Amino acid sequence: MSTSAEGLYEVLRHVRPLHQWSAKVVADALAEHEVSMPMRAVLEQLVDGPRTVPQVARSLWLPRQVVQRLADAAARLGYLRFVDNPAHRRSRLAGLTPDGRRVFGEIHERELRQLRELADRLDPGDIAAAVRVISALTDHTRKVAQG
């Protein structure tokens, strides 16, 4: 095994605990809004504009039925609404409501405040390199998983 491959493996070894600790921090912050981690992911997908549930499901690598339940729950909380889709009769568009946009903004701003402390101590080039490496690992692993 090459030294570079071992280095990438070491990156992957850090991803699981990073994901677990991040999930705890985010879940704690979401509780006051009755938003779960998966619902937060759905709301984030809608920040740039309305999308269909199948589009969101593909982006998140989740079954459509799971995303539909999350979207329905977010709609009951008043965070998103469904509107007719001019491109498809049966697949309505889900979009954030003003309250949903506000709540997601509050959640995201809290996340950024927590990250700023660390970001201020890191070199921006190192952060950019980490994004490139994690993105490449994600793309490669997805292709391997898809066969």
N, CA, C and O atoms as a GROMACS GRO file, in nm:
protein
  588
    1MET      N    1   0.085  -0.118   0.000
    1MET     CA    2   0.000   0.000   0.000
    1MET      C    3   0.090   0.124   0.000
    1MET      O    4   0.190   0.130   0.070
    2SER      N    5   0.052   0.221  -0.079
    2SER     CA    6   0.132   0.342  -0.088
    2SER      C    7   0.114   0.430   0.035
    2SER      O    8   0.015   0.418   0.107
    3THR      N    9   0.211   0.516   0.058
    3THR     CA   10   0.203   0.608   0.171
    3THR      C   11   0.082   0.700   0.156
    3THR      O   12   0.016   0.732   0.255
    4SER      N   13   0.052   0.741   0.032
    4SER     CA   14  -0.065   0.826   0.009
    4SER      C   15  -0.194   0.753   0.042
    4SER      O   16  -0.286   0.811   0.101
    5ALA      N   17  -0.201   0.626   0.004
    5ALA     CA   18  -0.321   0.548   0.036
    5ALA      C   19  -0.337   0.534   0.186
    5ALA      O   20  -0.448   0.542   0.238
    6GLU      N   21  -0.227   0.512   0.256
    6GLU     CA   22  -0.233   0.503   0.402
    6GLU      C   23  -0.276   0.637   0.463
    6GLU      O   24  -0.350   0.640   0.561
    7GLY      N   25  -0.230   0.745   0.403
    7GLY     CA   26  -0.272   0.877   0.450
    7GLY      C   27  -0.421   0.899   0.432
    7GLY      O   28  -0.487   0.954   0.520
    8LEU      N   29  -0.475   0.856   0.318
    8LEU     CA   30  -0.620   0.869   0.295
    8LEU      C   31  -0.698   0.781   0.392
    8LEU      O   32  -0.804   0.820   0.440
    9TYR      N   33  -0.644   0.663   0.419
    9TYR     CA   34  -0.709   0.576   0.517
    9TYR      C   35  -0.714   0.645   0.654
    9TYR      O   36  -0.814   0.635   0.725
   10GLU      N   37  -0.608   0.713   0.689
   10GLU     CA   38  -0.603   0.785   0.817
   10GLU      C   39  -0.710   0.896   0.819
   10GLU      O   40  -0.774   0.919   0.921
   11VAL      N   41  -0.728   0.963   0.707
   11VAL     CA   42  -0.835   1.064   0.698
   11VAL      C   43  -0.969   0.997   0.725
   11VAL      O   44  -1.050   1.048   0.803
   12LEU      N   45  -0.993   0.883   0.660
   12LEU     CA   46  -1.120   0.813   0.679
   12LEU      C   47  -1.140   0.768   0.823
   12LEU      O   48  -1.253   0.768   0.872
   13ARG      N   49  -1.034   0.732   0.891
   13ARG     CA   50  -1.045   0.692   1.033
   13ARG      C   51  -1.094   0.808   1.119
   13ARG      O   52  -1.156   0.785   1.224
   14HIS      N   53  -1.069   0.930   1.077
   14HIS     CA   54  -1.113   1.047   1.154
   14HIS      C   55  -1.254   1.092   1.117
   14HIS      O   56  -1.317   1.168   1.192
   15VAL      N   57  -1.304   1.046   1.004
   15VAL     CA   58  -1.435   1.091   0.959
   15VAL      C   59  -1.546   1.042   1.050
   15VAL      O   60  -1.636   1.119   1.084
   16ARG      N   61  -1.542   0.916   1.092
   16ARG     CA   62  -1.650   0.862   1.176
   16ARG      C   63  -1.661   0.939   1.308
   16ARG      O   64  -1.771   0.985   1.340
   17PRO      N   65  -1.554   0.954   1.386
   17PRO     CA   66  -1.572   1.030   1.511
   17PRO      C   67  -1.609   1.176   1.486
   17PRO      O   68  -1.685   1.235   1.563
   18LEU      N   69  -1.557   1.235   1.379
   18LEU     CA   70  -1.596   1.371   1.344
   18LEU      C   71  -1.746   1.377   1.319
   18LEU      O   72  -1.815   1.467   1.369
   19HIS      N   73  -1.797   1.282   1.243
   19HIS     CA   74  -1.940   1.278   1.212
   19HIS      C   75  -2.021   1.259   1.340
   19HIS      O   76  -2.122   1.327   1.359
   20GLN      N   77  -1.979   1.169   1.427
   20GLN     CA   78  -2.053   1.143   1.549
   20GLN      C   79  -2.055   1.264   1.643
   20GLN      O   80  -2.161   1.299   1.696
   21TRP      N   81  -1.941   1.328   1.663
   21TRP     CA   82  -1.936   1.445   1.751
   21TRP      C   83  -2.012   1.562   1.688
   21TRP      O   84  -2.081   1.637   1.758
   22SER      N   85  -2.000   1.578   1.557
   22SER     CA   86  -2.074   1.686   1.489
   22SER      C   87  -2.223   1.665   1.504
   22SER      O   88  -2.298   1.759   1.530
   23ALA      N   89  -2.266   1.540   1.488
   23ALA     CA   90  -2.408   1.510   1.500
   23ALA      C   91  -2.460   1.545   1.639
   23ALA      O   92  -2.570   1.598   1.653
   24LYS      N   93  -2.381   1.517   1.742
   24LYS     CA   94  -2.424   1.550   1.878
   24LYS      C   95  -2.437   1.701   1.897
   24LYS      O   96  -2.536   1.749   1.952
   25VAL      N   97  -2.337   1.775   1.851
   25VAL     CA   98  -2.339   1.921   1.865
   25VAL      C   99  -2.459   1.979   1.791
   25VAL      O  100  -2.531   2.064   1.844
   26VAL      N  101  -2.480   1.934   1.668
   26VAL     CA  102  -2.590   1.987   1.588
   26VAL      C  103  -2.724   1.945   1.647
   26VAL      O  104  -2.815   2.026   1.658
   27ALA      N  105  -2.737   1.818   1.686
   27ALA     CA  106  -2.863   1.771   1.743
   27ALA      C  107  -2.901   1.850   1.868
   27ALA      O  108  -3.017   1.884   1.887
   28ASP      N  109  -2.802   1.879   1.952
   28ASP     CA  110  -2.830   1.959   2.072
   28ASP      C  111  -2.884   2.097   2.034
   28ASP      O  112  -2.975   2.149   2.099
   29ALA      N  113  -2.829   2.156   1.928
   29ALA     CA  114  -2.872   2.289   1.885
   29ALA      C  115  -3.010   2.285   1.817
   29ALA      O  116  -3.082   2.385   1.817
   30LEU      N  117  -3.045   2.172   1.759
   30LEU     CA  118  -3.172   2.161   1.686
   30LEU      C  119  -3.292   2.141   1.777
   30LEU      O  120  -3.404   2.174   1.739
   31ALA      N  121  -3.269   2.089   1.895
   31ALA     CA  122  -3.378   2.048   1.983
   31ALA      C  123  -3.478   2.160   2.008
   31ALA      O  124  -3.599   2.135   2.012
   32GLU      N  125  -3.431   2.282   2.026
   32GLU     CA  126  -3.524   2.392   2.057
   32GLU      C  127  -3.621   2.423   1.943
   32GLU      O  128  -3.725   2.485   1.966
   33HIS      N  129  -3.586   2.379   1.822
   33HIS     CA  130  -3.673   2.405   1.706
   33HIS      C  131  -3.753   2.282   1.664
   33HIS      O  132  -3.824   2.286   1.564
   34GLU      N  133  -3.742   2.172   1.739
   34GLU     CA  134  -3.808   2.046   1.707
   34GLU      C  135  -3.761   1.991   1.572
   34GLU      O  136  -3.838   1.924   1.502
   35VAL      N  137  -3.638   2.019   1.535
   35VAL     CA  138  -3.580   1.974   1.409
   35VAL      C  139  -3.482   1.862   1.437
   35VAL      O  140  -3.396   1.874   1.525
   36SER      N  141  -3.495   1.753   1.363
   36SER     CA  142  -3.401   1.642   1.376
   36SER      C  143  -3.284   1.664   1.278
   36SER      O  144  -3.291   1.750   1.190
   37MET      N  145  -3.180   1.586   1.295
   37MET     CA  146  -3.066   1.594   1.201
   37MET      C  147  -3.110   1.569   1.057
   37MET      O  148  -3.074   1.646   0.968
   38PRO      N  149  -3.187   1.463   1.032
   38PRO     CA  150  -3.230   1.441   0.893
   38PRO      C  151  -3.319   1.554   0.840
   38PRO      O  152  -3.309   1.591   0.723
   39MET      N  153  -3.406   1.608   0.926
   39MET     CA  154  -3.491   1.720   0.881
   39MET      C  155  -3.406   1.842   0.850
   39MET      O  156  -3.435   1.914   0.754
   40ARG      N  157  -3.303   1.866   0.929
   40ARG     CA  158  -3.213   1.977   0.902
   40ARG      C  159  -3.151   1.962   0.764
   40ARG      O  160  -3.138   2.060   0.690
   41ALA      N  161  -3.112   1.840   0.729
   41ALA     CA  162  -3.052   1.814   0.598
   41ALA      C  163  -3.151   1.846   0.486
   41ALA      O  164  -3.113   1.901   0.382
   42VAL      N  165  -3.277   1.812   0.505
   42VAL     CA  166  -3.380   1.843   0.404
   42VAL      C  167  -3.397   1.994   0.392
   42VAL      O  168  -3.401   2.047   0.281
   43LEU      N  169  -3.406   2.064   0.505
   43LEU     CA  170  -3.420   2.209   0.501
   43LEU      C  171  -3.302   2.273   0.429
   43LEU      O  172  -3.319   2.366   0.350
   44GLU      N  173  -3.182   2.223   0.456
   44GLU     CA  174  -3.063   2.278   0.392
   44GLU      C  175  -3.069   2.263   0.240
   44GLU      O  176  -3.024   2.350   0.166
   45GLN      N  177  -3.125   2.152   0.194
   45GLN     CA  178  -3.138   2.129   0.050
   45GLN      C  179  -3.231   2.231  -0.017
   45GLN      O  180  -3.224   2.253  -0.138
   46LEU      N  181  -3.317   2.292   0.062
   46LEU     CA  182  -3.417   2.384   0.007
   46LEU      C  183  -3.378   2.531   0.021
   46LEU      O  184  -3.452   2.619  -0.022
   47VAL      N  185  -3.263   2.558   0.080
   47VAL     CA  186  -3.221   2.697   0.102
   47VAL      C  187  -3.209   2.773  -0.029
   47VAL      O  188  -3.243   2.891  -0.036
   48ASP      N  189  -3.160   2.706  -0.134
   48ASP     CA  190  -3.139   2.775  -0.261
   48ASP      C  191  -3.263   2.776  -0.349
   48ASP      O  192  -3.258   2.828  -0.461
   49GLY      N  193  -3.372   2.721  -0.302
   49GLY     CA  194  -3.495   2.724  -0.378
   49GLY      C  195  -3.569   2.592  -0.371
   49GLY      O  196  -3.514   2.490  -0.328
   50PRO      N  197  -3.696   2.594  -0.414
   50PRO     CA  198  -3.780   2.474  -0.407
   50PRO      C  199  -3.724   2.360  -0.493
   50PRO      O  200  -3.664   2.382  -0.598
   51ARG      N  201  -3.747   2.239  -0.444
   51ARG     CA  202  -3.708   2.117  -0.514
   51ARG      C  203  -3.813   2.011  -0.488
   51ARG      O  204  -3.890   2.021  -0.392
   52THR      N  205  -3.816   1.911  -0.572
   52THR     CA  206  -3.907   1.799  -0.547
   52THR      C  207  -3.848   1.708  -0.440
   52THR      O  208  -3.727   1.708  -0.418
   53VAL      N  209  -3.933   1.631  -0.376
   53VAL     CA  210  -3.887   1.534  -0.278
   53VAL      C  211  -3.790   1.434  -0.342
   53VAL      O  212  -3.687   1.403  -0.281
   54PRO      N  213  -3.818   1.380  -0.462
   54PRO     CA  214  -3.722   1.289  -0.523
   54PRO      C  215  -3.585   1.355  -0.549
   54PRO      O  216  -3.482   1.289  -0.536
   55GLN      N  217  -3.583   1.482  -0.585
   55GLN     CA  218  -3.455   1.551  -0.604
   55GLN      C  219  -3.377   1.560  -0.473
   55GLN      O  220  -3.257   1.536  -0.470
   56VAL      N  221  -3.446   1.595  -0.366
   56VAL     CA  222  -3.382   1.604  -0.236
   56VAL      C  223  -3.333   1.465  -0.194
   56VAL      O  224  -3.221   1.451  -0.143
   57ALA      N  225  -3.414   1.364  -0.215
   57ALA     CA  226  -3.376   1.228  -0.177
   57ALA      C  227  -3.249   1.184  -0.250
   57ALA      O  228  -3.160   1.126  -0.188
   58ARG      N  229  -3.240   1.212  -0.378
   58ARG     CA  230  -3.119   1.175  -0.453
   58ARG      C  231  -2.997   1.249  -0.399
   58ARG      O  232  -2.890   1.190  -0.387
   59SER      N  233  -3.013   1.376  -0.368
   59SER     CA  234  -2.901   1.455  -0.316
   59SER      C  235  -2.851   1.402  -0.182
   59SER      O  236  -2.731   1.406  -0.154
   60LEU      N  237  -2.942   1.352  -0.100
   60LEU     CA  238  -2.907   1.305   0.033
   60LEU      C  239  -2.881   1.155   0.039
   60LEU      O  240  -2.845   1.102   0.145
   61TRP      N  241  -2.899   1.088  -0.072
   61TRP     CA  242  -2.882   0.942  -0.075
   61TRP      C  243  -2.976   0.874   0.024
   61TRP      O  244  -2.936   0.783   0.096
   62LEU      N  245  -3.100   0.919   0.025
   62LEU     CA  246  -3.202   0.862   0.112
   62LEU      C  247  -3.319   0.815   0.027
   62LEU      O  248  -3.342   0.868  -0.081
   63PRO      N  249  -3.394   0.717   0.075
   63PRO     CA  250  -3.514   0.676   0.002
   63PRO      C  251  -3.615   0.792  -0.004
   63PRO      O  252  -3.626   0.871   0.089
   64ARG      N  253  -3.686   0.800  -0.114
   64ARG     CA  254  -3.784   0.906  -0.134
   64ARG      C  255  -3.887   0.908  -0.022
   64ARG      O  256  -3.928   1.014   0.024
   65GLN      N  257  -3.929   0.789   0.023
   65GLN     CA  258  -4.031   0.781   0.128
   65GLN      C  259  -3.982   0.843   0.259
   65GLN      O  260  -4.059   0.906   0.331
   66VAL      N  261  -3.855   0.825   0.289
   66VAL     CA  262  -3.797   0.884   0.411
   66VAL      C  263  -3.800   1.036   0.402
   66VAL      O  264  -3.840   1.104   0.496
   67VAL      N  265  -3.757   1.087   0.287
   67VAL     CA  266  -3.755   1.232   0.268
   67VAL      C  267  -3.898   1.288   0.269
   67VAL      O  268  -3.921   1.397   0.320
   68GLN      N  269  -3.993   1.213   0.213
   68GLN     CA  270  -4.132   1.259   0.215
   68GLN      C  271  -4.182   1.272   0.359
   68GLN      O  272  -4.249   1.370   0.392
   69ARG      N  273  -4.150   1.174   0.444
   69ARG     CA  274  -4.192   1.182   0.585
   69ARG      C  275  -4.127   1.302   0.654
   69ARG      O  276  -4.192   1.372   0.732
   70LEU      N  277  -3.999   1.325   0.626
   70LEU     CA  278  -3.930   1.440   0.686
   70LEU      C  279  -3.990   1.572   0.638
   70LEU      O  280  -4.011   1.664   0.717
   71ALA      N  281  -4.019   1.579   0.508
   71ALA     CA  282  -4.078   1.701   0.453
   71ALA      C  283  -4.218   1.725   0.511
   71ALA      O  284  -4.254   1.838   0.542
   72ASP      N  285  -4.295   1.618   0.524
   72ASP     CA  286  -4.429   1.632   0.583
   72ASP      C  287  -4.420   1.682   0.727
   72ASP      O  288  -4.498   1.767   0.769
   73ALA      N  289  -4.323   1.630   0.802
   73ALA     CA  290  -4.305   1.674   0.941
   73ALA      C  291  -4.263   1.821   0.945
   73ALA      O  292  -4.312   1.897   1.029
   74ALA      N  293  -4.174   1.861   0.855
   74ALA     CA  294  -4.131   2.001   0.849
   74ALA      C  295  -4.248   2.091   0.809
   74ALA      O  296  -4.258   2.204   0.857
   75ALA      N  297  -4.334   2.042   0.722
   75ALA     CA  298  -4.452   2.118   0.682
   75ALA      C  299  -4.546   2.136   0.802
   75ALA      O  300  -4.604   2.243   0.822
   76ARG      N  301  -4.562   2.030   0.881
   76ARG     CA  302  -4.649   2.042   1.001
   76ARG      C  303  -4.594   2.145   1.099
   76ARG      O  304  -4.671   2.211   1.169
   77LEU      N  305  -4.462   2.159   1.105
   77LEU     CA  306  -4.400   2.260   1.192
   77LEU      C  307  -4.406   2.400   1.130
   77LEU      O  308  -4.373   2.498   1.196
   78GLY      N  309  -4.448   2.409   1.005
   78GLY     CA  310  -4.456   2.538   0.937
   78GLY      C  311  -4.324   2.582   0.874
   78GLY      O  312  -4.308   2.699   0.839
   79TYR      N  313  -4.228   2.488   0.857
   79TYR     CA  314  -4.097   2.522   0.805
   79TYR      C  315  -4.088   2.508   0.652
   79TYR      O  316  -4.000   2.567   0.589
   80LEU      N  317  -4.178   2.431   0.594
   80LEU     CA  318  -4.181   2.423   0.448
   80LEU      C  319  -4.324   2.407   0.401
   80LEU      O  320  -4.413   2.372   0.478
   81ARG      N  321  -4.342   2.435   0.275
   81ARG     CA  322  -4.475   2.418   0.214
   81ARG      C  323  -4.456   2.355   0.077
   81ARG      O  324  -4.350   2.364   0.016
   82PHE      N  325  -4.562   2.289   0.032
   82PHE     CA  326  -4.561   2.227  -0.099
   82PHE      C  327  -4.641   2.314  -0.196
   82PHE      O  328  -4.747   2.365  -0.162
   83VAL      N  329  -4.587   2.330  -0.316
   83VAL     CA  330  -4.656   2.406  -0.419
   83VAL      C  331  -4.657   2.323  -0.547
   83VAL      O  332  -4.576   2.231  -0.564
   84ASP      N  333  -4.751   2.356  -0.636
   84ASP     CA  334  -4.758   2.285  -0.763
   84ASP      C  335  -4.629   2.301  -0.841
   84ASP      O  336  -4.564   2.406  -0.837
   85ASN      N  337  -4.594   2.196  -0.911
   85ASN     CA  338  -4.473   2.193  -0.993
   85ASN      C  339  -4.515   2.205  -1.139
   85ASN      O  340  -4.577   2.113  -1.192
   86PRO      N  341  -4.483   2.315  -1.205
   86PRO     CA  342  -4.524   2.330  -1.345
   86PRO      C  343  -4.460   2.225  -1.438
   86PRO      O  344  -4.511   2.201  -1.547
   87ALA      N  345  -4.352   2.164  -1.395
   87ALA     CA  346  -4.283   2.065  -1.478
   87ALA      C  347  -4.334   1.923  -1.457
   87ALA      O  348  -4.302   1.834  -1.535
   88HIS      N  349  -4.411   1.901  -1.352
   88HIS     CA  350  -4.456   1.765  -1.321
   88HIS      C  351  -4.581   1.771  -1.235
   88HIS      O  352  -4.579   1.827  -1.126
   89ARG      N  353  -4.689   1.713  -1.285
   89ARG     CA  354  -4.817   1.721  -1.215
   89ARG      C  355  -4.816   1.658  -1.076
   89ARG      O  356  -4.871   1.715  -0.982
   90ARG      N  357  -4.754   1.539  -1.064
   90ARG     CA  358  -4.767   1.462  -0.940
   90ARG      C  359  -4.654   1.487  -0.840
   90ARG      O  360  -4.667   1.451  -0.723
   91SER      N  361  -4.546   1.548  -0.883
   91SER     CA  362  -4.433   1.570  -0.792
   91SER      C  363  -4.426   1.718  -0.757
   91SER      O  364  -4.364   1.798  -0.828
   92ARG      N  365  -4.490   1.752  -0.646
   92ARG     CA  366  -4.495   1.892  -0.605
   92ARG      C  367  -4.357   1.940  -0.560
   92ARG      O  368  -4.268   1.860  -0.530
   93LEU      N  369  -4.341   2.070  -0.558
   93LEU     CA  370  -4.217   2.131  -0.511
   93LEU      C  371  -4.228   2.161  -0.362
   93LEU      O  372  -4.331   2.208  -0.315
   94ALA      N  373  -4.122   2.133  -0.290
   94ALA     CA  374  -4.114   2.168  -0.148
   94ALA      C  375  -4.025   2.291  -0.138
   94ALA      O  376  -3.916   2.295  -0.196
   95GLY      N  377  -4.071   2.389  -0.065
   95GLY     CA  378  -3.992   2.511  -0.048
   95GLY      C  379  -4.001   2.560   0.096
   95GLY      O  380  -4.100   2.535   0.165
   96LEU      N  381  -3.898   2.629   0.140
   96LEU     CA  382  -3.898   2.682   0.275
   96LEU      C  383  -4.001   2.794   0.289
   96LEU      O  384  -4.020   2.875   0.197
   97THR      N  385  -4.066   2.798   0.401
   97THR     CA  386  -4.152   2.911   0.436
   97THR      C  387  -4.062   3.019   0.496
   97THR      O  388  -3.946   2.991   0.527
   98PRO      N  389  -4.112   3.140   0.512
   98PRO     CA  390  -4.031   3.241   0.581
   98PRO      C  391  -3.985   3.192   0.719
   98PRO      O  392  -3.871   3.218   0.759
   99ASP      N  393  -4.073   3.123   0.792
   99ASP     CA  394  -4.034   3.071   0.924
   99ASP      C  395  -3.927   2.964   0.909
   99ASP      O  396  -3.833   2.958   0.989
  100GLY      N  397  -3.940   2.879   0.808
  100GLY     CA  398  -3.839   2.777   0.784
  100GLY      C  399  -3.704   2.837   0.749
  100GLY      O  400  -3.600   2.789   0.794
  101ARG      N  401  -3.706   2.940   0.668
  101ARG     CA  402  -3.582   3.009   0.631
  101ARG      C  403  -3.517   3.073   0.755
  101ARG      O  404  -3.396   3.069   0.772
  102ARG      N  405  -3.602   3.134   0.841
  102ARG     CA  406  -3.551   3.195   0.964
  102ARG      C  407  -3.490   3.091   1.056
  102ARG      O  408  -3.380   3.109   1.108
  103VAL      N  409  -3.561   2.981   1.077
  103VAL     CA  410  -3.513   2.876   1.167
  103VAL      C  411  -3.385   2.815   1.113
  103VAL      O  412  -3.289   2.795   1.189
  104PHE      N  413  -3.381   2.784   0.983
  104PHE     CA  414  -3.258   2.728   0.928
  104PHE      C  415  -3.144   2.829   0.942
  104PHE      O  416  -3.031   2.791   0.973
  105GLY      N  417  -3.173   2.957   0.919
  105GLY     CA  418  -3.070   3.060   0.934
  105GLY      C  419  -3.015   3.066   1.076
  105GLY      O  420  -2.894   3.079   1.095
  106GLU      N  421  -3.102   3.056   1.175
  106GLU     CA  422  -3.058   3.055   1.315
  106GLU      C  423  -2.971   2.933   1.344
  106GLU      O  424  -2.867   2.945   1.409
  107ILE      N  425  -3.013   2.818   1.296
  107ILE     CA  426  -2.937   2.694   1.316
  107ILE      C  427  -2.800   2.705   1.251
  107ILE      O  428  -2.698   2.674   1.313
  108HIS      N  429  -2.799   2.750   1.126
  108HIS     CA  430  -2.673   2.758   1.052
  108HIS      C  431  -2.578   2.862   1.112
  108HIS      O  432  -2.458   2.839   1.119
  109GLU      N  433  -2.632   2.973   1.156
  109GLU     CA  434  -2.548   3.077   1.217
  109GLU      C  435  -2.485   3.025   1.346
  109GLU      O  436  -2.368   3.054   1.373
  110ARG      N  437  -2.559   2.951   1.424
  110ARG     CA  438  -2.503   2.891   1.546
  110ARG      C  439  -2.389   2.796   1.511
  110ARG      O  440  -2.285   2.795   1.577
  111GLU      N  441  -2.408   2.716   1.407
  111GLU     CA  442  -2.303   2.624   1.363
  111GLU      C  443  -2.177   2.701   1.321
  111GLU      O  444  -2.065   2.663   1.355
  112LEU      N  445  -2.198   2.810   1.247
  112LEU     CA  446  -2.083   2.889   1.202
  112LEU      C  447  -2.011   2.955   1.319
  112LEU      O  448  -1.888   2.962   1.320
  113ARG      N  449  -2.086   3.004   1.418
  113ARG     CA  450  -2.023   3.063   1.536
  113ARG      C  451  -1.934   2.961   1.606
  113ARG      O  452  -1.823   2.993   1.649
  114GLN      N  453  -1.982   2.839   1.618
  114GLN     CA  454  -1.904   2.735   1.683
  114GLN      C  455  -1.780   2.699   1.603
  114GLN      O  456  -1.677   2.664   1.661
  115LEU      N  457  -1.789   2.707   1.472
  115LEU     CA  458  -1.674   2.673   1.386
  115LEU      C  459  -1.571   2.785   1.376
  115LEU      O  460  -1.454   2.759   1.350
  116ARG      N  461  -1.614   2.909   1.397
  116ARG     CA  462  -1.522   3.023   1.382
  116ARG      C  463  -1.402   3.014   1.475
  116ARG      O  464  -1.291   3.050   1.436
  117GLU      N  465  -1.424   2.966   1.597
  117GLU     CA  466  -1.314   2.955   1.693
  117GLU      C  467  -1.200   2.870   1.635
  117GLU      O  468  -1.083   2.906   1.646
  118LEU      N  469  -1.235   2.760   1.575
  118LEU     CA  470  -1.134   2.673   1.514
  118LEU      C  471  -1.084   2.734   1.383
  118LEU      O  472  -0.964   2.734   1.356
  119ALA      N  473  -1.174   2.784   1.302
  119ALA     CA  474  -1.136   2.840   1.172
  119ALA      C  475  -1.034   2.952   1.185
  119ALA      O  476  -0.944   2.965   1.102
  120ASP      N  477  -1.047   3.032   1.289
  120ASP     CA  478  -0.953   3.143   1.310
  120ASP      C  479  -0.812   3.095   1.341
  120ASP      O  480  -0.716   3.171   1.324
  121ARG      N  481  -0.798   2.970   1.385
  121ARG     CA  482  -0.667   2.915   1.418
  121ARG      C  483  -0.605   2.835   1.303
  121ARG      O  484  -0.489   2.794   1.311
  122LEU      N  485  -0.681   2.814   1.196
  122LEU     CA  486  -0.633   2.732   1.085
  122LEU      C  487  -0.599   2.818   0.964
  122LEU      O  488  -0.654   2.926   0.945
  123ASP      N  489  -0.508   2.768   0.884
  123ASP     CA  490  -0.471   2.832   0.759
  123ASP      C  491  -0.583   2.809   0.657
  123ASP      O  492  -0.625   2.695   0.639
  124PRO      N  493  -0.631   2.914   0.590
  124PRO     CA  494  -0.738   2.895   0.491
  124PRO      C  495  -0.699   2.794   0.381
  124PRO      O  496  -0.785   2.723   0.330
  125GLY      N  497  -0.571   2.789   0.346
  125GLY     CA  498  -0.527   2.691   0.247
  125GLY      C  499  -0.543   2.548   0.296
  125GLY      O  500  -0.576   2.459   0.218
  126ASP      N  501  -0.520   2.527   0.426
  126ASP     CA  502  -0.540   2.394   0.483
  126ASP      C  503  -0.688   2.356   0.481
  126ASP      O  504  -0.723   2.241   0.455
  127ILE      N  505  -0.773   2.452   0.508
  127ILE     CA  506  -0.918   2.426   0.505
  127ILE      C  507  -0.959   2.390   0.362
  127ILE      O  508  -1.032   2.293   0.341
  128ALA      N  509  -0.912   2.465   0.264
  128ALA     CA  510  -0.944   2.437   0.124
  128ALA      C  511  -0.893   2.299   0.082
  128ALA      O  512  -0.961   2.226   0.011
  129ALA      N  513  -0.774   2.264   0.127
  129ALA     CA  514  -0.718   2.132   0.095
  129ALA      C  515  -0.802   2.022   0.158
  129ALA      O  516  -0.827   1.919   0.094
  130ALA      N  517  -0.846   2.042   0.281
  130ALA     CA  518  -0.930   1.942   0.347
  130ALA      C  519  -1.061   1.922   0.271
  130ALA      O  520  -1.107   1.809   0.256
  131VAL      N  521  -1.119   2.031   0.224
  131VAL     CA  522  -1.244   2.021   0.146
  131VAL      C  523  -1.218   1.941   0.019
  131VAL      O  524  -1.298   1.855  -0.017
  132ARG      N  525  -1.108   1.970  -0.050
  132ARG     CA  526  -1.076   1.897  -0.174
  132ARG      C  527  -1.056   1.748  -0.146
  132ARG      O  528  -1.106   1.664  -0.221
  133VAL      N  529  -0.984   1.715  -0.040
  133VAL     CA  530  -0.955   1.576  -0.008
  133VAL      C  531  -1.084   1.501   0.030
  133VAL      O  532  -1.110   1.393  -0.022
  134ILE      N  533  -1.163   1.559   0.120
  134ILE     CA  534  -1.287   1.493   0.162
  134ILE      C  535  -1.382   1.479   0.044
  134ILE      O  536  -1.450   1.376   0.031
  135SER      N  537  -1.389   1.579  -0.042
  135SER     CA  538  -1.474   1.572  -0.161
  135SER      C  539  -1.428   1.460  -0.254
  135SER      O  540  -1.510   1.384  -0.305
  136ALA      N  541  -1.298   1.450  -0.276
  136ALA     CA  542  -1.246   1.344  -0.363
  136ALA      C  543  -1.272   1.206  -0.302
  136ALA      O  544  -1.309   1.113  -0.373
  137LEU      N  545  -1.252   1.193  -0.170
  137LEU     CA  546  -1.280   1.066  -0.103
  137LEU      C  547  -1.428   1.029  -0.116
  137LEU      O  548  -1.461   0.913  -0.140
  138THR      N  549  -1.514   1.126  -0.100
  138THR     CA  550  -1.658   1.101  -0.112
  138THR      C  551  -1.692   1.055  -0.252
  138THR      O  552  -1.763   0.955  -0.269
  139ASP      N  553  -1.644   1.126  -0.354
  139ASP     CA  554  -1.672   1.089  -0.492
  139ASP      C  555  -1.618   0.950  -0.524
  139ASP      O  556  -1.688   0.868  -0.585
  140HIS      N  557  -1.496   0.922  -0.484
  140HIS     CA  558  -1.434   0.792  -0.512
  140HIS      C  559  -1.511   0.680  -0.443
  140HIS      O  560  -1.540   0.577  -0.504
  141THR      N  561  -1.545   0.700  -0.316
  141THR     CA  562  -1.615   0.596  -0.240
  141THR      C  563  -1.753   0.572  -0.298
  141THR      O  564  -1.799   0.458  -0.303
  142ARG      N  565  -1.821   0.678  -0.342
  142ARG     CA  566  -1.952   0.662  -0.405
  142ARG      C  567  -1.940   0.577  -0.530
  142ARG      O  568  -2.021   0.488  -0.552
  143LYS      N  569  -1.838   0.604  -0.614
  143LYS     CA  570  -1.820   0.527  -0.738
  143LYS      C  571  -1.790   0.381  -0.707
  143LYS      O  572  -1.842   0.292  -0.774
  144VAL      N  573  -1.707   0.354  -0.605
  144VAL     CA  574  -1.678   0.216  -0.566
  144VAL      C  575  -1.806   0.148  -0.518
  144VAL      O  576  -1.832   0.033  -0.553
  145ALA      N  577  -1.886   0.218  -0.438
  145ALA     CA  578  -2.009   0.162  -0.384
  145ALA      C  579  -2.109   0.131  -0.495
  145ALA      O  580  -2.186   0.035  -0.485
  146GLN      N  581  -2.110   0.212  -0.599
  146GLN     CA  582  -2.204   0.193  -0.709
  146GLN      C  583  -2.158   0.085  -0.807
  146GLN      O  584  -2.232   0.044  -0.896
  147GLY      N  585  -2.034   0.041  -0.788
  147GLY     CA  586  -1.982  -0.065  -0.875
  147GLY      C  587  -1.929  -0.008  -1.002
  147GLY      O  588  -1.881  -0.082  -1.088
   0.00000   0.00000   0.00000
